[in-house]
Amino acid sequence: MIHFDIIKLEDELSNLEKETLQQNFWSDKENSNKILSRIKLIKSKVNSYKNLENELNELIDLLELVEVEYDEDIAKE
């Protein structure tokens, strides 16, 4: 798995969250703790990735605006 394969991470997260809804999930404390830790880790990775993606998209939009403004300034000269 690629480190930033978000789709796979989100699928894994969904599956793990479904496991927590199973009736006997809490009966095995060791396993439940492992699953909850994994859920926390995946959520952190996915959130970090999405935040970076949003910031990158905002920077791309800003760059496009700067390029348009720069072109207009050159055209005026």
C-alpha positions in Angstrom: 0.0 0.0 0.0 1.3 3.5 -0.9 1.7 5.6 2.2 -0.9 8.1 1.0 -3.4 5.7 -0.5 -6.3 7.6 1.0 -9.0 5.5 -0.6 -7.6 2.3 0.9 -7.1 4.0 4.3 -10.7 5.2 4.2 -11.9 1.7 3.3 -9.9 0.2 6.2 -11.2 2.8 8.5 -14.8 2.1 7.5 -14.2 -1.7 8.1 -12.6 -1.1 11.5 -15.4 1.2 12.6 -17.9 -1.5 11.6 -16.0 -4.0 13.8 -16.5 -1.7 16.8 -20.2 -2.1 16.3 -20.1 -5.8 16.7 -21.7 -7.1 19.9 -18.6 -8.9 21.2 -16.1 -6.1 20.2 -15.5 -5.0 23.8 -15.1 -8.6 25.2 -11.5 -8.8 23.9 -9.9 -5.7 25.4 -6.5 -6.3 23.8 -7.9 -6.6 20.3 -10.4 -3.7 20.8 -7.5 -1.4 22.0 -5.5 -2.4 18.9 -8.4 -1.6 16.6 -9.1 1.7 18.3 -5.5 2.7 18.1 -5.5 1.8 14.4 -8.7 3.9 13.9 -7.1 6.8 15.6 -3.9 6.5 13.4 -5.9 6.2 10.2 -8.1 9.2 11.1 -5.0 11.3 11.8 -3.4 10.3 8.4 -6.6 11.0 6.4 -7.2 14.3 8.1 -3.7 15.4 7.6 -3.8 14.4 4.0 -7.1 16.2 3.4 -5.9 19.4 5.1 -2.7 19.4 3.0 -4.8 18.8 -0.1 -7.1 21.7 0.8 -4.1 24.0 1.4 -2.6 22.9 -1.9 -5.8 23.6 -3.8 -6.0 27.0 -2.2 -2.4 27.8 -3.2 -3.1 26.7 -6.8 -6.2 29.0 -6.9 -4.1 31.9 -5.5 -1.3 31.2 -8.1 -3.9 31.3 -10.9 -5.2 34.6 -9.6 -1.7 36.0 -9.5 -0.9 34.8 -13.0 -4.1 36.4 -14.3 -3.4 39.7 -12.5 0.2 39.7 -13.7 -0.8 39.1 -17.3 -3.3 42.0 -17.1 -0.6 44.3 -15.7 1.8 43.4 -18.6 -1.0 43.9 -21.2 -1.6 47.4 -19.8 2.0 48.3 -20.4 
